[in-house]
Amino acid sequence: MNSQSIQELLQKVPLFKDLTDYEMEPIVDLAKSRIYRRGTHIFMQGDPLTNVYFIHQGKVKIYKTDFHGKEQIVNVLQRDDMFPHQGFFRQDNYPAHAEILEDATLIYIPIHSFENFLITHPEICIKLFRVLGDIIVDLQSRLEEKILHNTYEQIVKLLLRLARQYGTKTSDRHIRVATHFTNRELANMIGSSRETVSRTLTQLRKQKLVTMDKAGFFLLDTEKLEDEMF
């Protein structure tokens, strides 16, 4: 991928979209691209933190594992997302595993060089702080869900969150979650069991709150799911 292509792709990322061609030059000079196949890992939890990544195409699962190998999904990232966020201005390791869920094209920049760029471009630092602020709010919301709600409510809130992140409206006012998630993956997002998620989804299907389309994507009646929380 040539410099012009990398610049065009990076300028679609919210972090860079307002920069001029002149302002983009030092970033483009540092950036490289790579294609990753589904099932491969970009990095592993605990590896030395070396690069910041921007997703042009595909999806990436960010997850942690405990001493027993149990998986906890932190996030599923898609086009125009960047990661990791935790490592800026810290001497640290990658805080989680990053696995390719769908064949992906990623642009990456050495994190030390990216930090130097941020220091000289405060307007981009402000944008980054806003992104980090959104992540903190999301993590706080997840913690509150875990503390204040039972498992059924946590699963409903998870579905609503997935609808906001990956949803598109259908002609019959349902929201289609345009990413496949297994019951195991859903369980790993909230620290529950696959069996509990399966039972809850069966219950939600009986209530016509959740259905599946021909491609196996969730169709959610988000208005009625919201009512379940009150």
C-alpha positions as CSV (number, residue, x, y, z in Angstrom):
1,M,0.0,0.0,0.0
2,N,1.5,3.3,-1.1
3,S,1.7,6.6,1.0
4,Q,-1.3,8.1,-0.8
5,S,-3.5,5.1,0.0
6,I,-2.4,5.1,3.7
7,Q,-3.2,8.8,4.0
8,E,-6.6,8.4,2.5
9,L,-7.4,5.5,4.8
10,L,-6.1,7.3,7.9
11,Q,-8.1,10.4,7.2
12,K,-11.2,8.4,7.4
13,V,-10.4,7.6,11.1
14,P,-12.1,10.2,13.3
15,L,-8.9,11.0,15.0
16,F,-7.3,12.3,11.8
17,K,-10.2,13.4,9.7
18,D,-9.7,17.2,10.3
19,L,-6.0,17.2,9.6
20,T,-4.6,18.9,6.5
21,D,-2.3,17.1,4.0
22,Y,0.6,18.9,5.5
23,E,-0.3,17.8,9.0
24,M,-0.7,14.2,7.9
25,E,2.8,14.0,6.3
26,P,4.7,12.9,9.5
27,I,2.1,10.3,10.3
28,V,2.0,8.8,6.8
29,D,5.8,8.6,6.8
30,L,5.6,6.5,10.0
31,A,2.7,4.3,9.0
32,K,2.7,0.8,7.5
33,S,-0.1,-1.5,6.5
34,R,-0.6,-5.3,6.8
35,I,-3.3,-7.8,6.0
36,Y,-4.3,-10.3,8.7
37,R,-6.3,-13.5,8.3
38,R,-9.1,-14.6,10.5
39,G,-8.0,-16.4,13.6
40,T,-4.5,-14.9,13.8
41,H,-3.3,-12.8,16.7
42,I,-1.9,-9.3,16.3
43,F,-0.4,-9.4,19.7
44,M,-0.8,-11.3,23.0
45,Q,-1.5,-10.1,26.5
46,G,1.8,-9.2,28.1
47,D,3.8,-8.8,24.9
48,P,5.9,-5.6,24.8
49,L,3.8,-2.7,23.6
50,T,5.2,-1.5,20.2
51,N,2.5,-0.3,17.9
52,V,-0.8,1.5,17.7
53,Y,-3.3,0.0,15.2
54,F,-6.1,1.5,13.0
55,I,-8.6,-0.8,11.4
56,H,-9.3,-0.2,7.7
57,Q,-11.3,-3.4,7.1
58,G,-12.3,-6.3,9.2
59,K,-13.0,-6.9,12.9
60,V,-10.7,-7.4,15.9
61,K,-11.6,-9.1,19.2
62,I,-9.8,-7.7,22.3
63,Y,-9.9,-10.1,25.2
64,K,-8.1,-11.1,28.4
65,T,-7.4,-14.5,29.9
66,D,-7.0,-15.4,33.6
67,F,-4.6,-18.0,35.1
68,H,-7.1,-20.8,34.2
69,G,-7.4,-19.7,30.6
70,K,-10.9,-18.3,31.0
71,E,-11.6,-15.7,28.4
72,Q,-13.1,-12.3,29.1
73,I,-14.0,-10.3,25.9
74,V,-13.2,-6.6,26.4
75,N,-14.4,-5.3,23.1
76,V,-15.0,-6.1,19.4
77,L,-13.5,-3.4,17.2
78,Q,-14.3,-2.6,13.6
79,R,-13.6,-0.2,10.7
80,D,-12.0,3.1,11.8
81,D,-11.4,2.0,15.4
82,M,-7.9,2.3,16.9
83,F,-6.2,0.2,19.6
84,P,-4.7,-0.2,22.2
85,H,-5.6,2.9,24.2
86,Q,-4.2,2.1,27.6
87,G,-0.5,2.2,26.5
88,F,0.0,5.8,25.6
89,F,2.7,7.6,27.6
90,R,3.3,4.5,29.8
91,Q,6.1,2.0,29.8
92,D,3.8,-1.0,29.6
93,N,2.9,-4.2,27.9
94,Y,-0.1,-5.0,25.8
95,P,-3.0,-5.2,28.3
96,A,-5.0,-7.9,26.3
97,H,-4.9,-10.3,23.4
98,A,-6.0,-9.0,20.0
99,E,-7.4,-11.6,17.6
100,I,-8.7,-11.2,14.0
101,L,-12.4,-12.1,13.8
102,E,-12.8,-11.2,10.1
103,D,-10.0,-10.9,7.6
104,A,-8.6,-7.4,8.3
105,T,-6.4,-4.7,6.8
106,L,-4.7,-2.7,9.6
107,I,-2.5,0.4,9.5
108,Y,0.0,0.6,12.3
109,I,2.4,3.2,13.7
110,P,5.3,2.6,16.2
111,I,3.8,3.8,19.5
112,H,6.9,5.8,20.5
113,S,6.7,7.7,17.3
114,F,3.0,8.2,17.6
115,E,3.5,9.6,21.1
116,N,6.0,12.1,19.8
117,F,3.5,13.2,17.2
118,L,0.8,13.7,19.8
119,I,3.1,15.9,21.9
120,T,3.5,18.2,18.9
121,H,-0.2,18.1,17.9
122,P,-2.3,19.0,20.9
123,E,-5.5,19.1,18.9
124,I,-5.1,15.4,18.3
125,C,-4.4,14.8,22.0
126,I,-7.7,16.4,22.8
127,K,-9.5,14.1,20.3
128,L,-7.7,11.1,21.9
129,F,-8.7,12.2,25.4
130,R,-12.3,12.3,24.2
131,V,-12.0,8.8,22.8
132,L,-10.5,7.6,26.1
133,G,-13.3,9.4,28.0
134,D,-15.9,7.5,26.0
135,I,-14.1,4.2,26.8
136,I,-14.0,5.1,30.5
137,V,-17.8,5.8,30.5
138,D,-18.4,2.5,28.7
139,L,-16.4,0.6,31.3
140,Q,-18.2,2.4,34.1
141,S,-21.5,1.4,32.6
142,R,-20.4,-2.2,32.3
143,L,-19.3,-2.2,36.0
144,E,-22.6,-0.8,37.1
145,E,-24.5,-3.4,35.0
146,K,-22.5,-6.1,36.8
147,I,-23.1,-4.7,40.3
148,L,-26.7,-3.5,40.0
149,H,-28.4,-5.9,37.6
150,N,-29.1,-9.7,37.6
151,T,-27.8,-11.9,34.8
152,Y,-31.0,-11.6,32.7
153,E,-30.8,-7.8,32.8
154,Q,-27.1,-7.9,32.0
155,I,-27.8,-9.9,28.9
156,V,-30.5,-7.5,27.8
157,K,-28.2,-4.6,28.4
158,L,-25.5,-6.3,26.4
159,L,-27.8,-6.8,23.4
160,L,-28.8,-3.2,23.6
161,R,-25.1,-2.2,23.6
162,L,-24.4,-4.4,20.6
163,A,-27.3,-2.8,18.8
164,R,-25.8,0.6,19.4
165,Q,-22.4,-0.4,18.3
166,Y,-23.1,-2.7,15.3
167,G,-26.8,-2.1,14.6
168,T,-28.7,-1.1,11.5
169,K,-32.4,-0.5,11.2
170,T,-34.6,-2.9,9.2
171,S,-37.8,-2.0,7.4
172,D,-39.9,-3.4,10.3
173,R,-38.2,-1.1,13.0
174,H,-36.0,-3.9,14.3
175,I,-32.3,-3.5,14.8
176,R,-30.0,-5.9,12.9
177,V,-26.7,-6.6,14.7
178,A,-24.4,-6.9,11.7
179,T,-21.7,-9.0,13.5
180,H,-21.9,-12.7,14.4
181,F,-21.5,-13.6,18.1
182,T,-21.7,-17.0,19.6
183,N,-23.4,-17.7,22.9
184,R,-19.9,-18.4,24.3
185,E,-18.7,-15.0,23.1
186,L,-21.7,-13.2,24.6
187,A,-21.2,-15.0,27.9
188,N,-17.5,-14.0,27.9
189,M,-18.5,-10.4,27.5
190,I,-20.3,-10.3,30.8
191,G,-18.6,-13.0,32.8
192,S,-21.5,-15.4,32.6
193,S,-21.9,-19.0,31.3
194,R,-22.8,-20.1,27.8
195,E,-25.8,-22.1,29.2
196,T,-27.2,-19.0,31.0
197,V,-27.0,-17.0,27.8
198,S,-28.6,-19.7,25.8
199,R,-31.5,-20.0,28.2
200,T,-32.0,-16.3,28.3
201,L,-31.9,-16.0,24.5
202,T,-34.5,-18.8,24.3
203,Q,-36.7,-16.8,26.7
204,L,-36.3,-13.6,24.7
205,R,-37.1,-15.4,21.4
206,K,-40.3,-16.7,23.0
207,Q,-41.2,-13.1,23.9
208,K,-40.4,-12.1,20.2
209,L,-37.8,-9.6,21.5
210,V,-35.0,-11.4,19.7
211,T,-35.1,-13.2,16.4
212,M,-32.5,-14.3,13.8
213,D,-32.4,-13.5,10.1
214,K,-31.4,-15.9,7.3
215,A,-27.7,-14.9,7.7
216,G,-27.7,-15.7,11.4
217,F,-27.6,-12.1,12.6
218,F,-29.6,-11.0,15.6
219,L,-32.8,-8.9,15.0
220,L,-33.6,-7.0,18.1
221,D,-36.8,-5.2,19.1
222,T,-34.9,-2.6,21.0
223,E,-37.9,-0.6,22.2
224,K,-39.4,-3.6,24.0
225,L,-35.9,-4.7,25.2
226,E,-35.6,-1.2,26.8
227,D,-38.9,-1.8,28.5
228,E,-37.5,-4.9,30.1
229,M,-35.2,-2.7,32.1
230,F,-38.0,-0.8,33.8
